[in-house]
Amino acid sequence: MAEAYELTVNGEAVRVETYGSKPLLDVLRNELGLRGSRFGCGLEQCGACMVLIDGEPAYSCARPVETVVGHTVETIESFSKGGELHPLQQAMIEEQAGQCGYCLSGIMISAAALLAANKAPSRQEVAEALDRHLCRCGSHNRIIRAVQKAGRMMTEGVPA
């Protein structure tokens, strides 16, 4: 039987009527209309479904929605504020980091967590933070440059 769950998603309290075992990704995409996080493998292996839970990157494809009650969930949709792109989004565009773009929302989620802790990560630190993400386009070098550029933009005071 479906139950009511109170969640905090992108800074707002939301109520969903669903089954507690339903994957968070399914609730985000199909019940809340937040389609930035993608279904990739369904096995927590590719990173396309990544969201921030209490500021930490987490897979959402196999995580039951009942496990996020009392926690904050952020999706890629929370990045742009008032029509202004987040520095990560801007840097990805400027560095032409995306090819197909399927993996980018998950990558930006993990990159945002990294930049929240370290605005000047080394190439190695970026690579390690993004290690859980699969990208078949071969844009890795541009993605790493974009993450480092976003850190510089954030340090220089570009609105986040």
Backbone as ProteinMPNN parsed JSONL, in Angstrom:
{"seq_chain_A": "MAEAYELTVNGEAVRVETYGSKPLLDVLRNELGLRGSRFGCGLEQCGACMVLIDGEPAYSCARPVETVVGHTVETIESFSKGGELHPLQQAMIEEQAGQCGYCLSGIMISAAALLAANKAPSRQEVAEALDRHLCRCGSHNRIIRAVQKAGRMMTEGVPA", "coords_chain_A": {"N_chain_A": [[0.824, -1.173, 0.0], [0.513, 2.228, -0.816], [2.123, 4.98, 0.764], [2.312, 8.168, 2.473], [5.008, 10.352, 2.061], [7.177, 12.712, 3.402], [9.406, 14.855, 2.016], [12.498, 16.657, 1.524], [13.382, 18.395, -1.125], [15.55, 19.941, -3.272], [15.569, 22.183, -1.619], [12.924, 22.562, -0.931], [9.961, 21.58, 0.775], [8.296, 18.628, 0.053], [5.554, 16.458, -0.637], [4.907, 13.128, -1.197], [2.922, 10.469, -2.433], [3.518, 7.228, -2.316], [5.146, 4.042, -2.716], [7.34, 2.936, -0.211], [9.582, 1.479, -0.938], [10.077, 2.208, -3.483], [12.316, 3.356, -5.977], [14.293, 6.276, -5.378], [15.072, 7.782, -7.628], [13.03, 7.238, -9.47], [10.846, 8.445, -8.203], [11.713, 11.126, -8.161], [11.916, 11.716, -10.942], [9.426, 10.852, -12.123], [7.295, 11.489, -10.413], [7.823, 13.969, -9.305], [8.691, 15.414, -11.437], [11.331, 16.067, -11.975], [13.686, 15.752, -14.099], [16.399, 15.791, -14.57], [18.307, 14.097, -13.383], [19.41, 10.962, -14.426], [18.366, 7.677, -15.584], [20.565, 5.116, -15.792], [22.11, 2.524, -15.477], [20.8, 1.235, -13.385], [21.965, -0.139, -11.357], [23.64, 1.129, -9.615], [26.148, 1.738, -10.728], [26.978, 3.451, -12.787], [26.581, 6.231, -12.393], [24.88, 8.104, -13.575], [22.518, 8.692, -12.314], [23.046, 10.207, -10.102], [22.588, 12.172, -7.168], [22.644, 14.788, -4.689], [22.691, 13.982, -1.33], [22.154, 15.259, 1.677], [24.333, 16.857, 1.034], [26.226, 15.104, 0.041], [27.374, 13.104, -2.679], [25.204, 10.689, -4.086], [23.897, 7.626, -5.282], [20.762, 7.346, -6.905], [19.175, 5.535, -8.189], [18.684, 2.957, -7.175], [18.112, 3.376, -4.59], [15.865, 3.27, -1.989], [13.017, 5.371, -1.649], [12.051, 5.838, 0.915], [14.3, 5.965, 2.492], [15.329, 8.515, 2.42], [13.834, 10.252, 3.852], [13.792, 12.906, 6.091], [16.229, 13.799, 5.304], [18.158, 16.007, 3.173], [17.685, 16.427, -0.263], [19.281, 17.099, -3.256], [19.027, 17.954, -6.62], [20.243, 18.225, -10.006], [18.705, 20.247, -11.002], [18.605, 22.167, -9.041], [20.809, 23.733, -9.306], [20.897, 26.011, -11.067], [20.04, 29.294, -10.48], [17.589, 31.735, -10.373], [17.685, 32.092, -13.149], [20.356, 32.265, -13.659], [23.282, 30.568, -14.568], [24.938, 27.974, -12.784], [28.363, 28.064, -11.762], [29.603, 25.606, -12.48], [27.94, 24.636, -14.527], [28.254, 26.705, -16.388], [31.029, 26.55, -16.887], [31.213, 23.972, -17.983], [29.9, 24.37, -20.396], [31.555, 26.348, -21.561], [33.97, 24.959, -21.804], [33.224, 23.055, -23.561], [32.503, 20.517, -22.631], [30.588, 18.528, -22.657], [29.37, 15.875, -24.612], [27.252, 13.83, -25.606], [25.876, 14.308, -23.28], [24.479, 12.776, -21.458], [25.591, 11.717, -19.108], [26.344, 13.973, -17.721], [24.802, 15.404, -15.755], [24.972, 13.827, -13.448], [27.757, 13.793, -13.142], [28.233, 16.522, -12.649], [26.959, 16.757, -10.205], [28.64, 15.24, -8.469], [30.97, 16.723, -8.851], [30.205, 19.185, -7.809], [29.99, 18.577, -5.094], [32.666, 18.028, -4.558], [33.808, 20.566, -5.103], [32.58, 22.073, -3.144], [33.99, 21.381, -0.942], [36.602, 21.847, -1.707], [37.848, 24.298, -3.516], [39.912, 24.491, -5.284], [40.809, 22.048, -6.668], [43.218, 19.524, -7.506], [44.152, 18.035, -10.664], [44.24, 15.266, -10.286], [42.666, 14.985, -7.97], [40.154, 15.776, -8.939], [39.751, 13.766, -10.867], [39.626, 11.531, -9.167], [37.315, 12.141, -7.677], [35.406, 11.923, -9.625], [35.504, 9.345, -10.397], [33.547, 7.345, -10.091], [31.832, 7.633, -12.175], [30.597, 6.834, -15.375], [31.476, 7.641, -18.624], [30.993, 7.608, -21.948], [31.754, 9.133, -24.042], [34.302, 10.145, -24.155], [35.14, 12.604, -23.14], [36.65, 13.242, -20.985], [39.031, 14.763, -20.35], [38.234, 17.396, -20.955], [36.102, 17.653, -19.195], [37.371, 17.5, -16.708], [38.968, 19.813, -16.891], [36.891, 21.691, -16.964], [35.721, 21.409, -14.409], [37.817, 22.287, -12.769], [38.011, 24.894, -13.732], [35.492, 25.879, -12.977], [35.808, 25.898, -10.206], [37.722, 27.938, -9.993], [36.151, 30.048, -10.947], [34.226, 30.17, -8.951], [35.783, 30.92, -6.774], [36.566, 33.41, -7.561], [34.288, 34.807, -7.231], [32.044, 34.549, -8.875], [28.574, 34.247, -9.095], [27.122, 31.466, -7.423]], "CA_chain_A": [[0.0, 0.0, 0.0], [1.252, 3.478, -0.89], [2.112, 5.816, 1.953], [2.744, 9.542, 2.266], [6.375, 10.634, 2.501], [7.568, 14.121, 3.39], [10.802, 14.945, 1.585], [13.038, 17.981, 1.214], [14.034, 18.278, -2.426], [15.971, 21.234, -3.808], [15.244, 23.225, -0.66], [11.487, 22.687, -0.705], [9.27, 20.424, 1.34], [7.342, 18.017, -0.877], [4.852, 15.283, -0.123], [4.604, 12.172, -2.268], [2.205, 9.248, -2.07], [4.185, 6.182, -3.074], [5.651, 2.91, -1.943], [8.627, 3.254, 0.389], [10.667, 0.781, -1.624], [10.239, 2.757, -4.832], [13.592, 4.076, -6.09], [14.27, 7.73, -5.326], [15.135, 8.309, -8.991], [11.691, 7.12, -10.053], [10.024, 9.483, -7.579], [12.185, 12.425, -8.647], [11.6, 11.897, -12.361], [8.054, 10.599, -12.549], [6.298, 12.08, -9.536], [8.154, 15.369, -9.054], [9.016, 16.062, -12.71], [12.742, 16.478, -11.995], [14.235, 14.77, -15.03], [17.825, 15.999, -14.804], [19.007, 12.864, -13.016], [19.052, 9.976, -15.456], [18.486, 6.243, -15.355], [21.604, 4.551, -16.656], [22.251, 1.072, -15.335], [19.922, 0.717, -12.349], [22.764, -0.974, -10.458], [24.592, 2.004, -8.92], [27.465, 1.52, -11.33], [27.377, 4.403, -13.827], [26.58, 7.6, -11.889], [23.938, 8.988, -14.267], [21.407, 8.983, -11.403], [23.603, 10.818, -8.898], [22.019, 13.361, -6.532], [23.275, 15.087, -3.412], [21.893, 13.724, -0.139], [22.869, 15.962, 2.75], [25.569, 17.399, 0.488], [27.128, 14.044, -0.432], [26.877, 12.42, -3.872], [24.601, 9.381, -3.811], [23.101, 7.034, -6.356], [19.333, 7.388, -6.608], [18.454, 4.548, -9.005], [18.311, 1.773, -6.402], [17.913, 3.805, -3.198], [14.435, 3.422, -1.68], [12.635, 6.732, -1.278], [11.858, 5.923, 2.362], [15.586, 6.192, 3.162], [15.735, 9.922, 2.372], [12.992, 11.049, 4.744], [14.628, 13.547, 7.105], [17.48, 14.233, 4.675], [17.962, 16.93, 2.057], [18.039, 15.898, -1.578], [19.476, 18.129, -4.283], [19.218, 17.465, -7.979], [20.896, 19.193, -10.898], [17.791, 21.375, -11.201], [18.836, 23.182, -8.001], [22.041, 24.479, -9.572], [20.62, 27.298, -11.698], [19.22, 30.138, -9.603], [17.154, 33.002, -10.979], [18.107, 32.15, -14.542], [21.816, 32.308, -13.746], [23.906, 29.256, -14.533], [25.939, 27.663, -11.757], [29.684, 28.055, -12.392], [29.874, 24.308, -13.115], [27.213, 24.595, -15.793], [28.91, 27.649, -17.295], [32.341, 26.015, -17.267], [30.988, 22.823, -18.878], [29.586, 24.934, -21.715], [32.737, 27.027, -22.092], [34.99, 23.957, -22.144], [32.598, 22.086, -24.465], [32.785, 19.256, -21.942], [29.584, 17.504, -22.916], [29.087, 15.4, -25.96], [25.834, 13.465, -25.585], [25.344, 14.948, -22.094], [23.705, 11.865, -20.618], [26.255, 11.526, -17.814], [26.806, 15.238, -17.143], [24.135, 15.842, -14.524], [25.6, 13.081, -12.356], [29.128, 14.282, -12.989], [28.195, 17.834, -12.01], [26.6, 16.542, -8.797], [29.863, 14.86, -7.747], [31.899, 17.846, -8.927], [29.739, 20.209, -6.866], [30.385, 18.14, -3.747], [34.107, 18.241, -4.468], [34.105, 22.003, -5.045], [32.112, 22.602, -1.86], [35.062, 21.104, 0.024], [37.912, 22.243, -2.221], [37.615, 25.1, -4.728], [41.086, 24.423, -6.16], [41.271, 20.657, -6.695], [44.194, 19.12, -8.527], [43.62, 17.15, -11.705], [44.071, 13.954, -9.657], [41.513, 15.043, -7.055], [38.947, 15.779, -9.77], [39.616, 12.419, -11.436], [39.187, 10.627, -8.103], [35.933, 12.47, -7.326], [34.52, 11.528, -10.732], [35.827, 7.963, -10.756], [32.352, 6.501, -10.086], [30.991, 7.99, -13.324], [30.943, 6.309, -16.694], [31.231, 8.536, -19.753], [31.46, 6.905, -23.134], [32.072, 10.093, -25.104], [35.723, 10.48, -24.174], [35.311, 14.023, -22.822], [37.218, 13.309, -19.634], [39.965, 15.881, -20.167], [37.468, 18.642, -20.938], [35.311, 17.67, -17.958], [38.298, 17.843, -15.616], [39.279, 21.248, -17.043], [35.699, 22.467, -16.609], [35.567, 21.392, -12.951], [38.833, 23.184, -12.216], [37.615, 26.253, -14.116], [34.362, 26.258, -12.125], [36.385, 26.23, -8.906], [38.31, 29.285, -10.097], [35.039, 30.997, -11.076], [33.601, 30.287, -7.633], [36.732, 31.638, -5.934], [36.599, 34.813, -8.017], [33.042, 35.48, -6.87], [30.933, 34.37, -9.807], [27.484, 33.687, -8.284], [26.896, 30.017, -7.509]], "C_chain_A": [[0.88, 1.253, 0.0], [1.081, 4.268, 0.409], [2.553, 7.222, 1.583], [4.148, 9.721, 2.836], [6.633, 12.126, 2.339], [9.063, 14.173, 3.081], [11.213, 16.403, 1.453], [13.874, 17.817, -0.049], [14.298, 19.676, -2.976], [15.493, 22.397, -2.93], [13.766, 23.394, -0.36], [10.92, 21.41, -0.111], [8.259, 19.925, 0.306], [6.738, 16.785, -0.22], [4.537, 14.394, -1.321], [3.863, 10.977, -1.677], [2.784, 8.141, -2.942], [4.528, 5.016, -2.16], [7.048, 3.25, -1.446], [9.809, 2.61, -0.299], [10.906, 1.298, -3.039], [11.548, 3.532, -4.916], [13.41, 5.599, -6.088], [14.265, 8.323, -6.73], [13.767, 8.29, -9.655], [10.761, 8.202, -9.501], [10.423, 10.861, -8.107], [11.712, 12.681, -10.074], [10.107, 11.859, -12.647], [6.985, 11.214, -11.666], [6.557, 13.559, -9.274], [8.562, 16.118, -10.317], [10.442, 16.564, -12.815], [13.509, 15.459, -12.831], [15.714, 14.948, -15.331], [18.671, 14.791, -14.447], [18.502, 11.77, -13.937], [19.139, 8.537, -14.957], [19.528, 5.733, -16.333], [21.588, 3.043, -16.565], [21.271, 0.459, -14.339], [20.636, -0.111, -11.297], [23.79, -0.183, -9.651], [26.018, 1.815, -9.433], [27.913, 2.652, -12.262], [27.384, 5.861, -13.385], [25.607, 8.547, -12.568], [22.814, 9.46, -13.348], [21.831, 9.769, -10.175], [22.834, 12.075, -8.475], [22.851, 13.644, -5.283], [22.278, 14.767, -2.305], [22.697, 14.242, 1.039], [24.254, 16.408, 2.283], [26.552, 16.385, -0.055], [26.55, 13.37, -1.675], [26.357, 11.019, -3.514], [23.834, 8.911, -5.04], [21.629, 7.087, -5.949], [18.535, 6.294, -7.315], [17.976, 3.337, -8.216], [18.034, 2.115, -4.939], [16.415, 3.989, -2.942], [14.12, 4.836, -1.192], [12.477, 6.873, 0.226], [13.162, 6.213, 3.113], [16.026, 7.652, 3.148], [14.821, 10.832, 3.19], [13.883, 11.6, 5.85], [15.971, 14.017, 6.585], [17.158, 15.249, 3.584], [18.472, 16.29, 0.78], [18.181, 17.076, -2.531], [19.706, 17.45, -5.617], [19.895, 18.554, -8.8], [20.003, 20.418, -11.123], [18.008, 22.48, -10.183], [20.026, 24.078, -8.319], [21.792, 25.878, -10.133], [19.66, 28.087, -10.814], [18.87, 31.438, -10.329], [17.605, 33.168, -12.417], [19.607, 32.21, -14.752], [22.373, 30.897, -13.663], [24.864, 29.15, -13.357], [27.301, 27.677, -12.456], [30.041, 26.719, -13.049], [29.184, 24.197, -14.468], [27.887, 25.497, -16.826], [30.244, 27.105, -17.788], [32.199, 24.81, -18.201], [30.691, 23.305, -20.285], [30.848, 25.536, -22.337], [33.826, 26.046, -22.519], [34.476, 22.905, -23.136], [32.793, 20.662, -23.934], [31.78, 18.163, -22.256], [29.503, 17.115, -24.372], [27.602, 15.048, -25.999], [25.155, 14.084, -24.373], [24.618, 14.034, -21.128], [24.286, 11.749, -19.209], [26.49, 12.824, -17.056], [26.091, 15.668, -15.875], [24.731, 15.125, -13.318], [27.016, 13.54, -12.08], [29.146, 15.631, -12.274], [27.791, 17.732, -10.54], [27.854, 16.205, -7.991], [30.879, 15.991, -7.751], [31.496, 18.945, -7.95], [30.121, 19.849, -5.435], [31.883, 18.344, -3.541], [34.416, 19.724, -4.285], [33.588, 22.649, -3.767], [33.195, 22.428, -0.794], [36.408, 21.676, -0.397], [37.72, 22.978, -3.543], [38.793, 25.064, -5.705], [41.619, 22.992, -6.207], [42.312, 20.426, -7.786], [43.487, 18.249, -9.56], [43.331, 15.767, -11.11], [42.854, 13.924, -8.733], [40.198, 15.059, -7.825], [38.708, 14.381, -10.33], [39.112, 11.425, -10.388], [37.731, 10.873, -7.728], [34.946, 11.983, -8.386], [34.703, 10.07, -11.148], [34.604, 7.057, -10.851], [31.455, 6.732, -11.305], [31.524, 7.378, -14.61], [30.551, 7.336, -17.746], [31.825, 7.855, -20.97], [31.915, 7.847, -24.242], [33.559, 10.446, -25.181], [36.008, 11.932, -23.878], [36.028, 14.254, -21.511], [38.144, 14.502, -19.418], [39.23, 17.211, -20.099], [36.635, 18.766, -19.662], [36.197, 18.073, -16.786], [38.669, 19.322, -15.688], [38.099, 22.108, -16.606], [35.499, 22.515, -15.098], [36.588, 22.333, -12.312], [38.5, 24.646, -12.534], [36.47, 26.741, -13.24], [34.852, 26.637, -10.729], [37.0, 27.619, -8.909], [37.202, 30.338, -10.184], [34.379, 31.222, -9.722], [34.483, 31.087, -6.683], [36.736, 33.123, -6.276], [35.282, 35.532, -7.81], [31.929, 35.412, -7.892], [29.809, 33.734, -9.002], [27.298, 32.192, -8.509], [25.439, 29.702, -7.399]], "O_chain_A": [[1.869, 1.325, 0.729], [0.034, 4.222, 1.055], [3.105, 7.442, 0.505], [4.436, 9.294, 3.954], [6.353, 12.719, 1.297], [9.877, 13.599, 3.805], [10.365, 17.281, 1.29], [14.929, 17.184, -0.039], [13.382, 20.485, -3.123], [15.074, 23.443, -3.426], [13.393, 24.289, 0.398], [11.343, 20.305, -0.451], [7.473, 20.7, -0.24], [7.35, 16.16, 0.645], [3.977, 14.844, -2.321], [4.148, 10.538, -0.563], [2.57, 8.117, -4.154], [4.221, 5.031, -0.968], [7.854, 3.799, -2.197], [10.921, 3.137, -0.251], [11.841, 0.864, -3.712], [11.861, 4.297, -4.004], [12.493, 6.131, -6.714], [13.527, 9.273, -6.994], [13.396, 9.246, -10.336], [9.985, 8.801, -10.245], [9.562, 11.667, -8.459], [11.168, 13.744, -10.373], [9.58, 12.733, -13.336], [5.867, 11.441, -12.13], [5.618, 14.321, -9.044], [8.759, 17.332, -10.275], [10.736, 17.407, -13.662], [13.931, 14.422, -12.32], [16.234, 14.321, -16.254], [19.648, 14.491, -15.134], [17.303, 11.668, -14.194], [19.889, 8.228, -14.031], [19.394, 5.895, -17.546], [21.108, 2.362, -17.472], [20.948, -0.724, -14.445], [19.994, -0.719, -10.439], [24.707, -0.764, -9.07], [26.968, 1.744, -8.654], [29.111, 2.8, -12.505], [28.128, 6.662, -13.952], [25.517, 9.707, -12.166], [22.223, 10.514, -13.582], [21.014, 9.973, -9.278], [22.481, 12.917, -9.3], [23.669, 12.819, -4.877], [21.14, 15.235, -2.342], [23.773, 13.734, 1.355], [25.224, 16.346, 3.038], [27.608, 16.761, -0.564], [25.352, 13.093, -1.719], [26.979, 10.278, -2.752], [23.205, 9.703, -5.741], [21.297, 6.894, -4.78], [17.34, 6.145, -7.064], [16.952, 2.747, -8.563], [17.749, 1.223, -4.14], [15.769, 4.789, -3.618], [14.877, 5.417, -0.415], [12.748, 7.946, 0.765], [13.122, 6.664, 4.258], [17.008, 7.997, 3.805], [15.015, 12.047, 3.216], [14.64, 10.856, 6.473], [16.77, 14.573, 7.339], [16.018, 15.338, 3.128], [19.548, 15.693, 0.748], [17.309, 17.942, -2.601], [20.479, 16.498, -5.726], [20.09, 19.673, -8.325], [20.505, 21.507, -11.404], [17.631, 23.625, -10.434], [20.222, 25.093, -7.651], [22.432, 26.835, -9.696], [18.593, 27.594, -10.448], [19.747, 32.142, -10.83], [17.88, 34.286, -12.852], [20.081, 32.207, -15.888], [21.984, 30.119, -12.792], [25.518, 30.124, -12.985], [27.382, 27.332, -13.635], [30.719, 26.706, -14.076], [29.775, 23.72, -15.438], [28.069, 25.112, -17.981], [30.551, 27.192, -18.977], [33.0, 24.654, -19.123], [31.168, 22.724, -21.26], [31.168, 25.267, -23.495], [34.528, 26.29, -23.501], [35.202, 21.981, -23.502], [33.183, 19.747, -24.659], [32.098, 16.981, -22.128], [29.566, 17.968, -25.258], [26.78, 15.879, -26.386], [23.958, 14.365, -24.429], [24.181, 14.487, -20.07], [23.54, 11.689, -18.231], [26.804, 12.789, -15.867], [26.722, 16.25, -14.992], [24.969, 15.744, -12.281], [27.427, 13.661, -10.926], [29.976, 15.859, -11.394], [28.234, 18.535, -9.719], [28.105, 16.811, -6.949], [31.578, 16.198, -6.759], [32.357, 19.568, -7.33], [30.526, 20.713, -4.658], [32.314, 18.782, -2.474], [35.199, 20.093, -3.409], [34.113, 23.681, -3.348], [33.3, 23.227, 0.136], [37.259, 21.959, 0.447], [37.458, 22.355, -4.571], [38.681, 25.555, -6.829], [42.764, 22.75, -5.825], [42.281, 21.055, -8.844], [42.366, 17.79, -9.344], [42.295, 15.169, -11.4], [42.102, 12.95, -8.72], [39.229, 14.424, -7.407], [37.59, 13.87, -10.274], [38.269, 10.579, -10.687], [36.987, 9.923, -7.486], [33.795, 11.672, -8.081], [34.122, 9.621, -12.136], [34.618, 6.092, -11.615], [30.42, 6.079, -11.438], [32.722, 7.4, -14.89], [29.426, 7.836, -17.751], [33.02, 7.563, -21.011], [32.411, 7.394, -25.273], [34.011, 10.994, -26.187], [37.029, 12.456, -24.324], [36.008, 15.366, -20.983], [38.043, 15.182, -18.397], [39.566, 18.064, -19.277], [36.486, 19.859, -19.116], [35.805, 18.901, -15.965], [38.684, 20.01, -14.667], [38.284, 23.135, -15.953], [35.141, 23.563, -14.561], [36.246, 23.095, -11.407], [38.689, 25.526, -11.694], [36.473, 27.893, -12.805], [34.358, 27.598, -10.139], [36.831, 28.387, -7.962], [37.303, 31.398, -9.566], [34.015, 32.35, -9.389], [33.972, 31.855, -5.868], [36.889, 33.978, -5.404], [35.145, 36.705, -8.156], [30.954, 36.155, -7.783], [30.056, 32.765, -8.284], [27.315, 31.715, -9.644], [25.054, 28.534, -7.45]]}, "name": "protein", "num_of_chains": 1, "seq": "MAEAYELTVNGEAVRVETYGSKPLLDVLRNELGLRGSRFGCGLEQCGACMVLIDGEPAYSCARPVETVVGHTVETIESFSKGGELHPLQQAMIEEQAGQCGYCLSGIMISAAALLAANKAPSRQEVAEALDRHLCRCGSHNRIIRAVQKAGRMMTEGVPA"}
